[in-house]
Amino acid sequence: MNAPMQSLPNKTSLAALLCVALGACAETPSDLPPSVILISLDTLRARHMSLYGYERDTTPELNAFAQGAVAYDTAISSSCWTLISHASMLSGFYPEQHGVTEKRRGISPEVPMIAERLYDRGYQTLSLFYEGWIHERFGMNSGFDVWRAHKDAPEAAEHLWEEFANVSKKRPYFLFLHLFDIHAEKLEDPDDPFYDPPPPFDTMFMPDAREQLKGVNFDTVREDRDNDVPEEIIPPLTALYDGNIAWIDSLLGDWFRELDKRGFMENTMVIITADHGESLGFRGSIKGHGGMYQEALHVPMLIRYPAQTSGAPAPGSHVDELVHQVDIAPTILAVLGMDPAPELPGYSLLDQLPANRVVRASKPPHYARIQWPIKIFAGKHTSRLFDLVNDPGERQGTGHAFDQAQAMEDAFQEEFKDRVWAEWEPVKVKAATKKTEDMLKALGYAGEVEDG
């Protein structure tokens, strides 16, 4: 499939004209096209949210928020790796299309990013993120007026209020907010905690979780390829991970209330998702996030649609239909009343999705294909088939499922026979600074930093 030749319009002149037009006729948020908030909660495993039935009350704020939103129960990410997944999230394309599948690959300037599409329509565009795999060297900053990194959620809050002091209510806005704090901590010293929620969240689900983990060298445990994670550390480890979720949930509730108080939530579409989940030693390792297994690929997707959005499911409902990260961009365009972009591979969630749809995820050399409930997990020399209804833990896969993998690929190609399939050559990016590489290694990304 050949890459399309595309040229973006002159963003400055077009945006300026649209801003004048919007400002001339709009005085309140309800008079404007909807604003958009896209939130990525890094490393949030969907099944560890009480919103999705988890036994611990980890997400009371999001549970309450969901009463006015739609929860998609079977949402799939593009990858188990932050870099690939966010390249898809911010562009709307599968990894095979945007090509950012290695640390030295960046998004081509020809790829139309979500922020660019909205900027060209006169939107104020802001990105507040944790710097690492989200970085301008990968081209992810394209289309953003504000591109600002933070070190943690408290600093993100400072930046949020500083930036929203300058956001005009006479123009719609697009905010991309990325929070990294659910992810494991940087392991700079042998005694560093793997997850480190602040009080009272560190004792919320297991009062002595920290004490139980004293003396555990997580750097050694993470890199041990010969032995499984000791079973006795998984419960306290999980309790602290769940504490991180509860902490971030509480902050989001506070921030939403403050944004509402300041008048920025009216007529605003809010999307809450994750780049990937977390393994939590489920398969004997805490290295990585779970590969192409569902603990990594199954992510939350919660969408609050503006009032009177035609075709939106009822607020408070759960949708169990298979959806994907690439559906975010076309859904945003549909809600905003913008022309659909035929090159986007996803579907607007306001429309009926195709029956027997096939979705994709990858982190080369491995990939996954899902045609619910059947999943193919494959690599260069292996292919396994799982039934996600009868075997949700993916413990009983059928090996050497090459014929089934090809059949699923044929079904995907059939789905796109009358649609546009766009691919771009990624650009080569400069190496990260030593400081950034050291930080990524401390977070458990040594393989991704050193390979290539």
URSULUR-V185168 format. One record per residue. N is the residue number from 0. RES is the residue in one small letter. NEAR is the number of other ideal C-beta (glycine too) atoms within 10 Angstrom. Layout:
N:RES:NEAR / N:RES:NEAR
This chain:
0:m:11 / 1:n:7 / 2:a:16 / 3:p:14 / 4:m:6 / 5:q:13 / 6:s:7 / 7:l:17 / 8:p:10 / 9:n:10 / 10:k:13 / 11:t:9 / 12:s:9 / 13:l:15 / 14:a:21 / 15:a:12 / 16:l:11 / 17:l:16 / 18:c:17 / 19:v:11 / 20:a:11 / 21:l:19 / 22:g:14 / 23:a:9 / 24:c:10 / 25:a:16 / 26:e:11 / 27:t:11 / 28:p:21 / 29:s:11 / 30:d:11 / 31:l:21 / 32:p:21 / 33:p:20 / 34:s:25 / 35:v:24 / 36:i:21 / 37:l:23 / 38:i:18 / 39:s:25 / 40:l:25 / 41:d:24 / 42:t:24 / 43:l:27 / 44:r:27 / 45:a:25 / 46:r:13 / 47:h:24 / 48:m:24 / 49:s:18 / 50:l:24 / 51:y:20 / 52:g:10 / 53:y:16 / 54:e:7 / 55:r:17 / 56:d:13 / 57:t:26 / 58:t:28 / 59:p:14 / 60:e:19 / 61:l:24 / 62:n:17 / 63:a:14 / 64:f:20 / 65:a:22 / 66:q:9 / 67:g:12 / 68:a:23 / 69:v:19 / 70:a:24 / 71:y:25 / 72:d:17 / 73:t:20 / 74:a:24 / 75:i:23 / 76:s:29 / 77:s:30 / 78:s:31 / 79:c:26 / 80:w:26 / 81:t:25 / 82:l:26 / 83:i:27 / 84:s:29 / 85:h:27 / 86:a:32 / 87:s:29 / 88:m:27 / 89:l:30 / 90:s:27 / 91:g:27 / 92:f:28 / 93:y:25 / 94:p:23 / 95:e:16 / 96:q:24 / 97:h:27 / 98:g:22 / 99:v:31 / 100:t:18 / 101:e:16 / 102:k:22 / 103:r:16 / 104:r:21 / 105:g:24 / 106:i:23 / 107:s:19 / 108:p:15 / 109:e:15 / 110:v:28 / 111:p:23 / 112:m:25 / 113:i:24 / 114:a:25 / 115:e:20 / 116:r:23 / 117:l:25 / 118:y:23 / 119:d:18 / 120:r:20 / 121:g:20 / 122:y:26 / 123:q:23 / 124:t:24 / 125:l:23 / 126:s:24 / 127:l:23 / 128:f:25 / 129:y:21 / 130:e:16 / 131:g:20 / 132:w:27 / 133:i:25 / 134:h:19 / 135:e:15 / 136:r:16 / 137:f:23 / 138:g:22 / 139:m:27 / 140:n:19 / 141:s:23 / 142:g:23 / 143:f:24 / 144:d:17 / 145:v:18 / 146:w:19 / 147:r:16 / 148:a:17 / 149:h:20 / 150:k:11 / 151:d:12 / 152:a:20 / 153:p:11 / 154:e:14 / 155:a:22 / 156:a:16 / 157:e:11 / 158:h:17 / 159:l:20 / 160:w:12 / 161:e:12 / 162:e:18 / 163:f:16 / 164:a:8 / 165:n:10 / 166:v:18 / 167:s:11 / 168:k:16 / 169:k:17 / 170:r:20 / 171:p:24 / 172:y:23 / 173:f:26 / 174:l:25 / 175:f:26 / 176:l:20 / 177:h:26 / 178:l:23 / 179:f:25 / 180:d:23 / 181:i:26 / 182:h:23 / 183:a:24 / 184:e:18 / 185:k:15 / 186:l:21 / 187:e:11 / 188:d:9 / 189:p:11 / 190:d:12 / 191:d:15 / 192:p:19 / 193:f:20 / 194:y:26 / 195:d:16 / 196:p:26 / 197:p:13 / 198:p:9 / 199:p:10 / 200:f:21 / 201:d:20 / 202:t:15 / 203:m:19 / 204:f:21 / 205:m:19 / 206:p:11 / 207:d:11 / 208:a:24 / 209:r:16 / 210:e:10 / 211:q:17 / 212:l:19 / 213:k:10 / 214:g:8 / 215:v:19 / 216:n:14 / 217:f:22 / 218:d:19 / 219:t:10 / 220:v:20 / 221:r:17 / 222:e:14 / 223:d:16 / 224:r:6 / 225:d:4 / 226:n:9 / 227:d:12 / 228:v:22 / 229:p:12 / 230:e:9 / 231:e:11 / 232:i:18 / 233:i:16 / 234:p:13 / 235:p:22 / 236:l:26 / 237:t:20 / 238:a:24 / 239:l:25 / 240:y:24 / 241:d:28 / 242:g:26 / 243:n:27 / 244:i:28 / 245:a:22 / 246:w:21 / 247:i:25 / 248:d:25 / 249:s:14 / 250:l:17 / 251:l:21 / 252:g:17 / 253:d:11 / 254:w:19 / 255:f:20 / 256:r:12 / 257:e:15 / 258:l:19 / 259:d:12 / 260:k:9 / 261:r:13 / 262:g:10 / 263:f:19 / 264:m:17 / 265:e:16 / 266:n:17 / 267:t:20 / 268:m:23 / 269:v:22 / 270:i:21 / 271:i:24 / 272:t:22 / 273:a:27 / 274:d:31 / 275:h:31 / 276:g:26 / 277:e:27 / 278:s:22 / 279:l:20 / 280:g:19 / 281:f:20 / 282:r:17 / 283:g:13 / 284:s:19 / 285:i:24 / 286:k:17 / 287:g:19 / 288:h:28 / 289:g:22 / 290:g:19 / 291:m:22 / 292:y:20 / 293:q:24 / 294:e:22 / 295:a:28 / 296:l:29 / 297:h:24 / 298:v:25 / 299:p:23 / 300:m:26 / 301:l:21 / 302:i:26 / 303:r:22 / 304:y:23 / 305:p:19 / 306:a:12 / 307:q:7 / 308:t:15 / 309:s:9 / 310:g:12 / 311:a:21 / 312:p:18 / 313:a:6 / 314:p:13 / 315:g:11 / 316:s:12 / 317:h:14 / 318:v:17 / 319:d:10 / 320:e:14 / 321:l:21 / 322:v:23 / 323:h:27 / 324:q:29 / 325:v:24 / 326:d:24 / 327:i:25 / 328:a:25 / 329:p:22 / 330:t:23 / 331:i:23 / 332:l:20 / 333:a:20 / 334:v:23 / 335:l:19 / 336:g:10 / 337:m:15 / 338:d:8 / 339:p:12 / 340:a:16 / 341:p:11 / 342:e:18 / 343:l:24 / 344:p:25 / 345:g:21 / 346:y:19 / 347:s:18 / 348:l:25 / 349:l:15 / 350:d:12 / 351:q:10 / 352:l:15 / 353:p:9 / 354:a:5 / 355:n:12 / 356:r:17 / 357:v:23 / 358:v:26 / 359:r:23 / 360:a:27 / 361:s:21 / 362:k:24 / 363:p:14 / 364:p:11 / 365:h:16 / 366:y:20 / 367:a:25 / 368:r:24 / 369:i:24 / 370:q:17 / 371:w:16 / 372:p:14 / 373:i:18 / 374:k:26 / 375:i:26 / 376:f:24 / 377:a:22 / 378:g:12 / 379:k:9 / 380:h:7 / 381:t:13 / 382:s:21 / 383:r:20 / 384:l:22 / 385:f:24 / 386:d:14 / 387:l:17 / 388:v:9 / 389:n:8 / 390:d:15 / 391:p:13 / 392:g:12 / 393:e:19 / 394:r:8 / 395:q:11 / 396:g:15 / 397:t:13 / 398:g:9 / 399:h:12 / 400:a:21 / 401:f:13 / 402:d:10 / 403:q:18 / 404:a:18 / 405:q:12 / 406:a:16 / 407:m:22 / 408:e:15 / 409:d:11 / 410:a:14 / 411:f:17 / 412:q:12 / 413:e:11 / 414:e:14 / 415:f:12 / 416:k:7 / 417:d:6 / 418:r:11 / 419:v:12 / 420:w:17 / 421:a:22 / 422:e:18 / 423:w:20 / 424:e:10 / 425:p:20 / 426:v:18 / 427:k:9 / 428:v:18 / 429:k:8 / 430:a:12 / 431:a:19 / 432:t:10 / 433:k:8 / 434:k:8 / 435:t:16 / 436:e:18 / 437:d:14 / 438:m:17 / 439:l:21 / 440:k:18 / 441:a:17 / 442:l:19 / 443:g:22 / 444:y:19 / 445:a:16 / 446:g:10 / 447:e:20 / 448:v:17 / 449:e:11 / 450:d:9 / 451:g:9
